[in-house]
Amino acid sequence: METTPTNIFERINQWIKESVTIKLLSIGFLLLILMIPASWIESLIIERQTRAESVVGEISEKWSGEQTLSGPV
């Protein structure tokens, strides 16, 4: 036989342990918190890709310059 908690704190504690809503809200909160570092990493990847493209363009511009092709007319 299961005893019912008599103390108000015990009842609240029991309700929190059994509440599906509290568990779902906790999972949702954790997901939102974990999305912050994921967005930082995504931003860092985009920044590095942009920098790599600009460096390739800069090196290509300095080393090659414009080229003129001519052939038999």
MARBAMAR-592786 format. One record per atom (N, C-alpha, C, O, CB): residue number from 0; x, y, z; atom name. Coordinates in Angstrom, 3 decimals. Glycine has a CB too. Layout:
% residues N
{n: NUM X: X Y: Y Z: Z atom: CA}
...
This chain:
% residues 73
{n: 0 X: 0.841 Y: -1.167 Z: 0.000 atom: N}
{n: 0 X: 0.000 Y: 0.000 Z: 0.000 atom: CA}
{n: 0 X: 0.895 Y: 1.243 Z: 0.000 atom: C}
{n: 0 X: 1.864 Y: 1.342 Z: 0.752 atom: O}
{n: 0 X: -0.961 Y: -0.009 Z: 1.218 atom: CB}
{n: 1 X: 0.532 Y: 2.175 Z: -0.867 atom: N}
{n: 1 X: 1.319 Y: 3.401 Z: -0.999 atom: CA}
{n: 1 X: 0.775 Y: 4.452 Z: -0.040 atom: C}
{n: 1 X: -0.433 Y: 4.670 Z: 0.045 atom: O}
{n: 1 X: 1.293 Y: 3.927 Z: -2.463 atom: CB}
{n: 2 X: 1.680 Y: 5.094 Z: 0.675 atom: N}
{n: 2 X: 1.246 Y: 6.139 Z: 1.597 atom: CA}
{n: 2 X: 1.200 Y: 7.466 Z: 0.866 atom: C}
{n: 2 X: 2.051 Y: 7.752 Z: 0.025 atom: O}
{n: 2 X: 2.182 Y: 6.226 Z: 2.823 atom: CB}
{n: 3 X: 0.213 Y: 8.265 Z: 1.186 atom: N}
{n: 3 X: 0.098 Y: 9.588 Z: 0.580 atom: CA}
{n: 3 X: 0.901 Y: 10.575 Z: 1.408 atom: C}
{n: 3 X: 0.833 Y: 10.562 Z: 2.637 atom: O}
{n: 3 X: -1.389 Y: 10.034 Z: 0.473 atom: CB}
{n: 4 X: 1.664 Y: 11.433 Z: 0.737 atom: N}
{n: 4 X: 2.462 Y: 12.418 Z: 1.475 atom: CA}
{n: 4 X: 1.552 Y: 13.405 Z: 2.202 atom: C}
{n: 4 X: 0.552 Y: 13.871 Z: 1.656 atom: O}
{n: 4 X: 3.414 Y: 13.174 Z: 0.521 atom: CB}
{n: 5 X: 1.912 Y: 13.703 Z: 3.415 atom: N}
{n: 5 X: 1.101 Y: 14.616 Z: 4.206 atom: CA}
{n: 5 X: 1.659 Y: 16.029 Z: 4.195 atom: C}
{n: 5 X: 0.904 Y: 16.998 Z: 4.283 atom: O}
{n: 5 X: 0.994 Y: 14.118 Z: 5.626 atom: CB}
{n: 6 X: 2.935 Y: 16.148 Z: 4.093 atom: N}
{n: 6 X: 3.571 Y: 17.451 Z: 4.108 atom: CA}
{n: 6 X: 3.384 Y: 18.121 Z: 2.744 atom: C}
{n: 6 X: 3.406 Y: 17.445 Z: 1.716 atom: O}
{n: 6 X: 5.074 Y: 17.324 Z: 4.463 atom: CB}
{n: 7 X: 3.203 Y: 19.431 Z: 2.730 atom: N}
{n: 7 X: 2.992 Y: 20.167 Z: 1.481 atom: CA}
{n: 7 X: 4.211 Y: 20.058 Z: 0.570 atom: C}
{n: 7 X: 4.069 Y: 19.955 Z: -0.649 atom: O}
{n: 7 X: 2.682 Y: 21.644 Z: 1.774 atom: CB}
{n: 8 X: 5.408 Y: 20.081 Z: 1.156 atom: N}
{n: 8 X: 6.629 Y: 19.969 Z: 0.359 atom: CA}
{n: 8 X: 6.749 Y: 18.583 Z: -0.269 atom: C}
{n: 8 X: 7.206 Y: 18.447 Z: -1.404 atom: O}
{n: 8 X: 7.861 Y: 20.265 Z: 1.224 atom: CB}
{n: 9 X: 6.346 Y: 17.574 Z: 0.460 atom: N}
{n: 9 X: 6.377 Y: 16.215 Z: -0.077 atom: CA}
{n: 9 X: 5.379 Y: 16.068 Z: -1.224 atom: C}
{n: 9 X: 5.667 Y: 15.397 Z: -2.214 atom: O}
{n: 9 X: 6.072 Y: 15.189 Z: 1.032 atom: CB}
{n: 10 X: 4.215 Y: 16.689 Z: -1.096 atom: N}
{n: 10 X: 3.214 Y: 16.631 Z: -2.172 atom: CA}
{n: 10 X: 3.712 Y: 17.348 Z: -3.422 atom: C}
{n: 10 X: 3.545 Y: 16.851 Z: -4.536 atom: O}
{n: 10 X: 1.885 Y: 17.251 Z: -1.706 atom: CB}
{n: 11 X: 4.319 Y: 18.510 Z: -3.239 atom: N}
{n: 11 X: 4.855 Y: 19.256 Z: -4.387 atom: CA}
{n: 11 X: 5.989 Y: 18.464 Z: -5.036 atom: C}
{n: 11 X: 6.068 Y: 18.381 Z: -6.262 atom: O}
{n: 11 X: 5.359 Y: 20.662 Z: -3.948 atom: CB}
{n: 12 X: 6.854 Y: 17.890 Z: -4.225 atom: N}
{n: 12 X: 7.955 Y: 17.083 Z: -4.738 atom: CA}
{n: 12 X: 7.425 Y: 15.882 Z: -5.527 atom: C}
{n: 12 X: 7.937 Y: 15.571 Z: -6.602 atom: O}
{n: 12 X: 8.855 Y: 16.608 Z: -3.584 atom: CB}
{n: 13 X: 6.419 Y: 15.220 Z: -5.004 atom: N}
{n: 13 X: 5.810 Y: 14.077 Z: -5.685 atom: CA}
{n: 13 X: 5.176 Y: 14.517 Z: -7.005 atom: C}
{n: 13 X: 5.292 Y: 13.819 Z: -8.012 atom: O}
{n: 13 X: 4.753 Y: 13.407 Z: -4.781 atom: CB}
{n: 14 X: 4.507 Y: 15.670 Z: -7.000 atom: N}
{n: 14 X: 3.867 Y: 16.179 Z: -8.223 atom: CA}
{n: 14 X: 4.911 Y: 16.492 Z: -9.299 atom: C}
{n: 14 X: 4.702 Y: 16.200 Z: -10.476 atom: O}
{n: 14 X: 3.036 Y: 17.444 Z: -7.910 atom: CB}
{n: 15 X: 6.029 Y: 17.085 Z: -8.892 atom: N}
{n: 15 X: 7.093 Y: 17.412 Z: -9.847 atom: CA}
{n: 15 X: 7.691 Y: 16.137 Z: -10.438 atom: C}
{n: 15 X: 7.982 Y: 16.089 Z: -11.633 atom: O}
{n: 15 X: 8.196 Y: 18.252 Z: -9.165 atom: CB}
{n: 16 X: 7.877 Y: 15.115 Z: -9.622 atom: N}
{n: 16 X: 8.444 Y: 13.861 Z: -10.111 atom: CA}
{n: 16 X: 7.521 Y: 13.167 Z: -11.108 atom: C}
{n: 16 X: 7.999 Y: 12.520 Z: -12.040 atom: O}
{n: 16 X: 8.735 Y: 12.932 Z: -8.947 atom: CB}
{n: 17 X: 6.219 Y: 13.288 Z: -10.929 atom: N}
{n: 17 X: 5.265 Y: 12.581 Z: -11.778 atom: CA}
{n: 17 X: 4.740 Y: 13.426 Z: -12.932 atom: C}
{n: 17 X: 4.094 Y: 12.886 Z: -13.830 atom: O}
{n: 17 X: 4.113 Y: 12.105 Z: -10.951 atom: CB}
{n: 18 X: 4.992 Y: 14.711 Z: -12.938 atom: N}
{n: 18 X: 4.413 Y: 15.608 Z: -13.935 atom: CA}
{n: 18 X: 5.114 Y: 15.471 Z: -15.288 atom: C}
{n: 18 X: 6.323 Y: 15.673 Z: -15.399 atom: O}
{n: 18 X: 4.492 Y: 17.053 Z: -13.449 atom: CB}
{n: 19 X: 4.334 Y: 15.127 Z: -16.307 atom: N}
{n: 19 X: 4.855 Y: 15.027 Z: -17.666 atom: CA}
{n: 19 X: 5.123 Y: 16.429 Z: -18.210 atom: C}
{n: 19 X: 6.080 Y: 16.630 Z: -18.958 atom: O}
{n: 19 X: 3.863 Y: 14.260 Z: -18.585 atom: CB}
{n: 20 X: 4.299 Y: 17.383 Z: -17.845 atom: N}
{n: 20 X: 4.467 Y: 18.754 Z: -18.321 atom: CA}
{n: 20 X: 5.806 Y: 19.329 Z: -17.867 atom: C}
{n: 20 X: 6.513 Y: 19.958 Z: -18.654 atom: O}
{n: 20 X: 3.317 Y: 19.638 Z: -17.825 atom: CB}
{n: 21 X: 6.146 Y: 19.118 Z: -16.622 atom: N}
{n: 21 X: 7.421 Y: 19.615 Z: -16.096 atom: CA}
{n: 21 X: 8.584 Y: 18.970 Z: -16.851 atom: C}
{n: 21 X: 9.562 Y: 19.642 Z: -17.178 atom: O}
{n: 21 X: 7.539 Y: 19.328 Z: -14.574 atom: CB}
{n: 22 X: 8.477 Y: 17.681 Z: -17.127 atom: N}
{n: 22 X: 9.547 Y: 16.988 Z: -17.848 atom: CA}
{n: 22 X: 9.681 Y: 17.529 Z: -19.268 atom: C}
{n: 22 X: 10.798 Y: 17.744 Z: -19.738 atom: O}
{n: 22 X: 9.280 Y: 15.473 Z: -17.882 atom: CB}
{n: 23 X: 8.568 Y: 17.750 Z: -19.954 atom: N}
{n: 23 X: 8.608 Y: 18.286 Z: -21.315 atom: CA}
{n: 23 X: 9.161 Y: 19.711 Z: -21.332 atom: C}
{n: 23 X: 9.947 Y: 20.059 Z: -22.213 atom: O}
{n: 23 X: 7.209 Y: 18.258 Z: -21.940 atom: CB}
{n: 24 X: 8.761 Y: 20.526 Z: -20.378 atom: N}
{n: 24 X: 9.290 Y: 21.884 Z: -20.298 atom: CA}
{n: 24 X: 10.791 Y: 21.879 Z: -20.010 atom: C}
{n: 24 X: 11.532 Y: 22.703 Z: -20.547 atom: O}
{n: 24 X: 8.551 Y: 22.678 Z: -19.218 atom: CB}
{n: 25 X: 11.231 Y: 20.964 Z: -19.175 atom: N}
{n: 25 X: 12.665 Y: 20.862 Z: -18.875 atom: CA}
{n: 25 X: 13.453 Y: 20.470 Z: -20.119 atom: C}
{n: 25 X: 14.521 Y: 21.026 Z: -20.378 atom: O}
{n: 25 X: 12.911 Y: 19.838 Z: -17.751 atom: CB}
{n: 26 X: 12.935 Y: 19.520 Z: -20.889 atom: N}
{n: 26 X: 13.603 Y: 19.106 Z: -22.123 atom: CA}
{n: 26 X: 13.634 Y: 20.262 Z: -23.116 atom: C}
{n: 26 X: 14.658 Y: 20.496 Z: -23.757 atom: O}
{n: 26 X: 12.894 Y: 17.882 Z: -22.745 atom: CB}
{n: 27 X: 12.533 Y: 20.981 Z: -23.250 atom: N}
{n: 27 X: 12.493 Y: 22.131 Z: -24.149 atom: CA}
{n: 27 X: 13.480 Y: 23.206 Z: -23.741 atom: C}
{n: 27 X: 14.150 Y: 23.792 Z: -24.592 atom: O}
{n: 27 X: 11.100 Y: 22.711 Z: -24.194 atom: CB}
{n: 28 X: 13.577 Y: 23.469 Z: -22.456 atom: N}
{n: 28 X: 14.524 Y: 24.461 Z: -21.950 atom: CA}
{n: 28 X: 15.962 Y: 24.048 Z: -22.258 atom: C}
{n: 28 X: 16.772 Y: 24.870 Z: -22.688 atom: O}
{n: 28 X: 14.341 Y: 24.654 Z: -20.436 atom: CB}
{n: 29 X: 16.273 Y: 22.777 Z: -22.038 atom: N}
{n: 29 X: 17.626 Y: 22.292 Z: -22.329 atom: CA}
{n: 29 X: 17.939 Y: 22.389 Z: -23.815 atom: C}
{n: 29 X: 19.061 Y: 22.730 Z: -24.188 atom: O}
{n: 29 X: 17.788 Y: 20.846 Z: -21.855 atom: CB}
{n: 30 X: 16.967 Y: 22.095 Z: -24.665 atom: N}
{n: 30 X: 17.176 Y: 22.218 Z: -26.110 atom: CA}
{n: 30 X: 17.474 Y: 23.659 Z: -26.497 atom: C}
{n: 30 X: 18.369 Y: 23.914 Z: -27.303 atom: O}
{n: 30 X: 15.948 Y: 21.713 Z: -26.874 atom: CB}
{n: 31 X: 16.737 Y: 24.592 Z: -25.933 atom: N}
{n: 31 X: 16.983 Y: 26.000 Z: -26.238 atom: CA}
{n: 31 X: 18.364 Y: 26.446 Z: -25.770 atom: C}
{n: 31 X: 19.054 Y: 27.185 Z: -26.473 atom: O}
{n: 31 X: 15.913 Y: 26.873 Z: -25.596 atom: CB}
{n: 32 X: 18.759 Y: 26.005 Z: -24.605 atom: N}
{n: 32 X: 20.076 Y: 26.363 Z: -24.074 atom: CA}
{n: 32 X: 21.184 Y: 25.775 Z: -24.950 atom: C}
{n: 32 X: 22.201 Y: 26.431 Z: -25.178 atom: O}
{n: 32 X: 20.226 Y: 25.869 Z: -22.617 atom: CB}
{n: 33 X: 21.000 Y: 24.551 Z: -25.441 atom: N}
{n: 33 X: 22.033 Y: 23.910 Z: -26.257 atom: CA}
{n: 33 X: 22.086 Y: 24.463 Z: -27.675 atom: C}
{n: 33 X: 23.061 Y: 24.221 Z: -28.387 atom: O}
{n: 33 X: 21.799 Y: 22.417 Z: -26.306 atom: CB}
{n: 34 X: 21.072 Y: 25.194 Z: -28.101 atom: N}
{n: 34 X: 21.090 Y: 25.793 Z: -29.432 atom: CA}
{n: 34 X: 22.034 Y: 26.996 Z: -29.492 atom: C}
{n: 34 X: 22.491 Y: 27.361 Z: -30.576 atom: O}
{n: 34 X: 19.678 Y: 26.213 Z: -29.838 atom: CB}
{n: 35 X: 22.329 Y: 27.608 Z: -28.367 atom: N}
{n: 35 X: 23.218 Y: 28.776 Z: -28.345 atom: CA}
{n: 35 X: 24.630 Y: 28.400 Z: -28.798 atom: C}
{n: 35 X: 25.151 Y: 29.050 Z: -29.704 atom: O}
{n: 35 X: 23.263 Y: 29.390 Z: -26.933 atom: CB}
{n: 36 X: 25.275 Y: 27.386 Z: -28.217 atom: N}
{n: 36 X: 26.611 Y: 27.024 Z: -28.716 atom: CA}
{n: 36 X: 26.581 Y: 26.530 Z: -30.161 atom: C}
{n: 36 X: 27.537 Y: 26.742 Z: -30.907 atom: O}
{n: 36 X: 27.225 Y: 25.951 Z: -27.827 atom: CB}
{n: 37 X: 25.506 Y: 25.882 Z: -30.556 atom: N}
{n: 37 X: 25.403 Y: 25.413 Z: -31.943 atom: CA}
{n: 37 X: 25.384 Y: 26.592 Z: -32.907 atom: C}
{n: 37 X: 25.990 Y: 26.527 Z: -33.977 atom: O}
{n: 37 X: 24.138 Y: 24.552 Z: -32.134 atom: CB}
{n: 38 X: 24.700 Y: 27.659 Z: -32.544 atom: N}
{n: 38 X: 24.672 Y: 28.838 Z: -33.418 atom: CA}
{n: 38 X: 26.031 Y: 29.538 Z: -33.429 atom: C}
{n: 38 X: 26.418 Y: 30.105 Z: -34.451 atom: O}
{n: 38 X: 23.572 Y: 29.820 Z: -32.963 atom: CB}
{n: 39 X: 26.757 Y: 29.511 Z: -32.318 atom: N}
{n: 39 X: 28.108 Y: 30.080 Z: -32.293 atom: CA}
{n: 39 X: 29.020 Y: 29.318 Z: -33.251 atom: C}
{n: 39 X: 29.791 Y: 29.922 Z: -33.997 atom: O}
{n: 39 X: 28.690 Y: 30.049 Z: -30.858 atom: CB}
{n: 40 X: 28.929 Y: 28.004 Z: -33.225 atom: N}
{n: 40 X: 29.768 Y: 27.184 Z: -34.103 atom: CA}
{n: 40 X: 29.406 Y: 27.427 Z: -35.559 atom: C}
{n: 40 X: 30.291 Y: 27.536 Z: -36.408 atom: O}
{n: 40 X: 29.619 Y: 25.690 Z: -33.760 atom: CB}
{n: 41 X: 28.117 Y: 27.512 Z: -35.856 atom: N}
{n: 41 X: 27.686 Y: 27.781 Z: -37.228 atom: CA}
{n: 41 X: 28.202 Y: 29.138 Z: -37.702 atom: C}
{n: 41 X: 28.656 Y: 29.267 Z: -38.839 atom: O}
{n: 41 X: 26.150 Y: 27.731 Z: -37.330 atom: CB}
{n: 42 X: 28.134 Y: 30.134 Z: -36.851 atom: N}
{n: 42 X: 28.638 Y: 31.461 Z: -37.193 atom: CA}
{n: 42 X: 30.143 Y: 31.430 Z: -37.445 atom: C}
{n: 42 X: 30.628 Y: 32.081 Z: -38.370 atom: O}
{n: 42 X: 28.311 Y: 32.459 Z: -36.079 atom: CB}
{n: 43 X: 30.874 Y: 30.690 Z: -36.642 atom: N}
{n: 43 X: 32.320 Y: 30.572 Z: -36.809 atom: CA}
{n: 43 X: 32.662 Y: 29.889 Z: -38.131 atom: C}
{n: 43 X: 33.601 Y: 30.303 Z: -38.811 atom: O}
{n: 43 X: 32.931 Y: 29.793 Z: -35.637 atom: CB}
{n: 44 X: 31.924 Y: 28.862 Z: -38.500 atom: N}
{n: 44 X: 32.158 Y: 28.166 Z: -39.768 atom: CA}
{n: 44 X: 31.920 Y: 29.101 Z: -40.941 atom: C}
{n: 44 X: 32.722 Y: 29.141 Z: -41.873 atom: O}
{n: 44 X: 31.253 Y: 26.929 Z: -39.885 atom: CB}
{n: 45 X: 30.831 Y: 29.851 Z: -40.907 atom: N}
{n: 45 X: 30.521 Y: 30.789 Z: -41.991 atom: CA}
{n: 45 X: 31.604 Y: 31.861 Z: -42.088 atom: C}
{n: 45 X: 32.031 Y: 32.219 Z: -43.186 atom: O}
{n: 45 X: 29.136 Y: 31.445 Z: -41.770 atom: CB}
{n: 46 X: 32.046 Y: 32.368 Z: -40.947 atom: N}
{n: 46 X: 33.096 Y: 33.394 Z: -40.930 atom: CA}
{n: 46 X: 34.389 Y: 32.871 Z: -41.552 atom: C}
{n: 46 X: 35.035 Y: 33.576 Z: -42.328 atom: O}
{n: 46 X: 33.359 Y: 33.867 Z: -39.490 atom: CB}
{n: 47 X: 34.764 Y: 31.651 Z: -41.218 atom: N}
{n: 47 X: 36.004 Y: 31.079 Z: -41.752 atom: CA}
{n: 47 X: 35.885 Y: 30.772 Z: -43.242 atom: C}
{n: 47 X: 36.860 Y: 30.920 Z: -43.978 atom: O}
{n: 47 X: 36.372 Y: 29.807 Z: -40.988 atom: CB}
{n: 48 X: 34.708 Y: 30.346 Z: -43.698 atom: N}
{n: 48 X: 34.518 Y: 30.113 Z: -45.129 atom: CA}
{n: 48 X: 34.637 Y: 31.417 Z: -45.903 atom: C}
{n: 48 X: 35.271 Y: 31.463 Z: -46.958 atom: O}
{n: 48 X: 33.153 Y: 29.462 Z: -45.394 atom: CB}
{n: 49 X: 34.031 Y: 32.470 Z: -45.383 atom: N}
{n: 49 X: 34.109 Y: 33.779 Z: -46.033 atom: CA}
{n: 49 X: 35.550 Y: 34.271 Z: -46.076 atom: C}
{n: 49 X: 36.007 Y: 34.794 Z: -47.092 atom: O}
{n: 49 X: 33.220 Y: 34.801 Z: -45.303 atom: CB}
{n: 50 X: 36.252 Y: 34.102 Z: -44.981 atom: N}
{n: 50 X: 37.657 Y: 34.532 Z: -44.925 atom: CA}
{n: 50 X: 38.512 Y: 33.737 Z: -45.910 atom: C}
{n: 50 X: 39.380 Y: 34.309 Z: -46.571 atom: O}
{n: 50 X: 38.213 Y: 34.372 Z: -43.496 atom: CB}
{n: 51 X: 38.283 Y: 32.443 Z: -46.016 atom: N}
{n: 51 X: 39.054 Y: 31.612 Z: -46.948 atom: CA}
{n: 51 X: 38.812 Y: 32.050 Z: -48.390 atom: C}
{n: 51 X: 39.751 Y: 32.115 Z: -49.183 atom: O}
{n: 51 X: 38.685 Y: 30.124 Z: -46.776 atom: CB}
{n: 52 X: 37.564 Y: 32.349 Z: -48.733 atom: N}
{n: 52 X: 37.247 Y: 32.810 Z: -50.085 atom: CA}
{n: 52 X: 37.916 Y: 34.150 Z: -50.380 atom: C}
{n: 52 X: 38.431 Y: 34.360 Z: -51.478 atom: O}
{n: 52 X: 35.729 Y: 32.929 Z: -50.267 atom: CB}
{n: 53 X: 37.910 Y: 35.053 Z: -49.407 atom: N}
{n: 53 X: 38.528 Y: 36.360 Z: -49.635 atom: CA}
{n: 53 X: 40.048 Y: 36.242 Z: -49.760 atom: C}
{n: 53 X: 40.658 Y: 36.967 Z: -50.547 atom: O}
{n: 53 X: 38.169 Y: 37.322 Z: -48.497 atom: CB}
{n: 54 X: 40.659 Y: 35.349 Z: -49.003 atom: N}
{n: 54 X: 42.105 Y: 35.154 Z: -49.087 atom: CA}
{n: 54 X: 42.481 Y: 34.565 Z: -50.443 atom: C}
{n: 54 X: 43.464 Y: 34.991 Z: -51.049 atom: O}
{n: 54 X: 42.597 Y: 34.236 Z: -47.947 atom: CB}
{n: 55 X: 41.720 Y: 33.602 Z: -50.921 atom: N}
{n: 55 X: 41.991 Y: 33.022 Z: -52.239 atom: CA}
{n: 55 X: 41.866 Y: 34.091 Z: -53.317 atom: C}
{n: 55 X: 42.703 Y: 34.163 Z: -54.217 atom: O}
{n: 55 X: 41.028 Y: 31.848 Z: -52.533 atom: CB}
{n: 56 X: 40.843 Y: 34.910 Z: -53.235 atom: N}
{n: 56 X: 40.672 Y: 35.999 Z: -54.200 atom: CA}
{n: 56 X: 41.803 Y: 37.008 Z: -54.144 atom: C}
{n: 56 X: 42.281 Y: 37.468 Z: -55.181 atom: O}
{n: 56 X: 39.362 Y: 36.703 Z: -53.960 atom: CB}
{n: 57 X: 42.232 Y: 37.351 Z: -52.942 atom: N}
{n: 57 X: 43.315 Y: 38.324 Z: -52.770 atom: CA}
{n: 57 X: 44.633 Y: 37.791 Z: -53.322 atom: C}
{n: 57 X: 45.354 Y: 38.514 Z: -54.011 atom: O}
{n: 57 X: 43.477 Y: 38.683 Z: -51.290 atom: CB}
{n: 58 X: 44.950 Y: 36.545 Z: -53.029 atom: N}
{n: 58 X: 46.192 Y: 35.950 Z: -53.531 atom: CA}
{n: 58 X: 46.141 Y: 35.827 Z: -55.050 atom: C}
{n: 58 X: 47.133 Y: 36.101 Z: -55.726 atom: O}
{n: 58 X: 46.434 Y: 34.564 Z: -52.887 atom: CB}
{n: 59 X: 45.011 Y: 35.424 Z: -55.585 atom: N}
{n: 59 X: 44.874 Y: 35.311 Z: -57.041 atom: CA}
{n: 59 X: 45.063 Y: 36.663 Z: -57.708 atom: C}
{n: 59 X: 45.701 Y: 36.757 Z: -58.757 atom: O}
{n: 59 X: 43.505 Y: 34.730 Z: -57.412 atom: CB}
{n: 60 X: 44.516 Y: 37.701 Z: -57.113 atom: N}
{n: 60 X: 44.626 Y: 39.047 Z: -57.679 atom: CA}
{n: 60 X: 46.069 Y: 39.545 Z: -57.648 atom: C}
{n: 60 X: 46.527 Y: 40.157 Z: -58.613 atom: O}
{n: 60 X: 43.718 Y: 40.020 Z: -56.917 atom: CB}
{n: 61 X: 46.784 Y: 39.297 Z: -56.568 atom: N}
{n: 61 X: 48.160 Y: 39.783 Z: -56.437 atom: CA}
{n: 61 X: 49.128 Y: 39.028 Z: -57.343 atom: C}
{n: 61 X: 50.047 Y: 39.629 Z: -57.900 atom: O}
{n: 61 X: 48.617 Y: 39.666 Z: -54.993 atom: CB}
{n: 62 X: 48.935 Y: 37.738 Z: -57.495 atom: N}
{n: 62 X: 49.899 Y: 36.938 Z: -58.229 atom: CA}
{n: 62 X: 49.624 Y: 36.867 Z: -59.726 atom: C}
{n: 62 X: 50.562 Y: 36.778 Z: -60.518 atom: O}
{n: 62 X: 49.929 Y: 35.564 Z: -57.669 atom: CB}
{n: 63 X: 48.386 Y: 36.903 Z: -60.117 atom: N}
{n: 63 X: 48.118 Y: 36.708 Z: -61.542 atom: CA}
{n: 63 X: 47.796 Y: 37.999 Z: -62.269 atom: C}
{n: 63 X: 48.312 Y: 38.219 Z: -63.365 atom: O}
{n: 63 X: 46.986 Y: 35.744 Z: -61.721 atom: CB}
{n: 64 X: 46.994 Y: 38.830 Z: -61.723 atom: N}
{n: 64 X: 46.569 Y: 40.047 Z: -62.401 atom: CA}
{n: 64 X: 45.714 Y: 39.704 Z: -63.618 atom: C}
{n: 64 X: 45.248 Y: 38.575 Z: -63.770 atom: O}
{n: 64 X: 47.790 Y: 40.887 Z: -62.820 atom: CB}
{n: 65 X: 45.520 Y: 40.684 Z: -64.464 atom: N}
{n: 65 X: 44.722 Y: 40.444 Z: -65.659 atom: CA}
{n: 65 X: 45.569 Y: 39.751 Z: -66.706 atom: C}
{n: 65 X: 46.771 Y: 39.996 Z: -66.811 atom: O}
{n: 65 X: 44.146 Y: 41.760 Z: -66.213 atom: CB}
{n: 66 X: 44.939 Y: 38.890 Z: -67.474 atom: N}
{n: 66 X: 45.628 Y: 38.187 Z: -68.551 atom: CA}
{n: 66 X: 44.906 Y: 38.480 Z: -69.858 atom: C}
{n: 66 X: 43.677 Y: 38.514 Z: -69.916 atom: O}
{n: 66 X: 45.690 Y: 36.652 Z: -68.278 atom: CB}
{n: 67 X: 45.691 Y: 38.688 Z: -70.897 atom: N}
{n: 67 X: 45.127 Y: 38.937 Z: -72.219 atom: CA}
{n: 67 X: 45.515 Y: 37.772 Z: -73.118 atom: C}
{n: 67 X: 46.693 Y: 37.447 Z: -73.264 atom: O}
{n: 67 X: 45.625 Y: 40.303 Z: -72.810 atom: CB}
{n: 68 X: 44.523 Y: 37.163 Z: -73.705 atom: N}
{n: 68 X: 44.769 Y: 36.060 Z: -74.621 atom: CA}
{n: 68 X: 44.596 Y: 36.560 Z: -76.041 atom: C}
{n: 68 X: 43.618 Y: 37.238 Z: -76.357 atom: O}
{n: 68 X: 43.823 Y: 34.867 Z: -74.334 atom: CB}
{n: 69 X: 45.536 Y: 36.228 Z: -76.883 atom: N}
{n: 69 X: 45.398 Y: 36.589 Z: -78.291 atom: CA}
{n: 69 X: 45.737 Y: 35.370 Z: -79.139 atom: C}
{n: 69 X: 46.540 Y: 34.521 Z: -78.750 atom: O}
{n: 69 X: 46.314 Y: 37.800 Z: -78.660 atom: CB}
{n: 70 X: 45.133 Y: 35.309 Z: -80.257 atom: N}
{n: 70 X: 45.353 Y: 34.176 Z: -81.140 atom: CA}
{n: 70 X: 45.285 Y: 34.624 Z: -82.587 atom: C}
{n: 70 X: 45.111 Y: 35.808 Z: -82.874 atom: O}
{n: 70 X: 44.330 Y: 33.068 Z: -80.871 atom: CB}
{n: 71 X: 45.417 Y: 33.703 Z: -83.464 atom: N}
{n: 71 X: 45.345 Y: 34.078 Z: -84.877 atom: CA}
{n: 71 X: 43.966 Y: 34.609 Z: -85.219 atom: C}
{n: 71 X: 42.942 Y: 34.079 Z: -84.787 atom: O}
{n: 71 X: 45.687 Y: 32.883 Z: -85.773 atom: CB}
{n: 72 X: 43.972 Y: 35.657 Z: -85.998 atom: N}
{n: 72 X: 42.714 Y: 36.289 Z: -86.377 atom: CA}
{n: 72 X: 42.356 Y: 35.917 Z: -87.785 atom: C}
{n: 72 X: 41.323 Y: 36.352 Z: -88.295 atom: O}
{n: 72 X: 42.794 Y: 37.803 Z: -86.236 atom: CB}
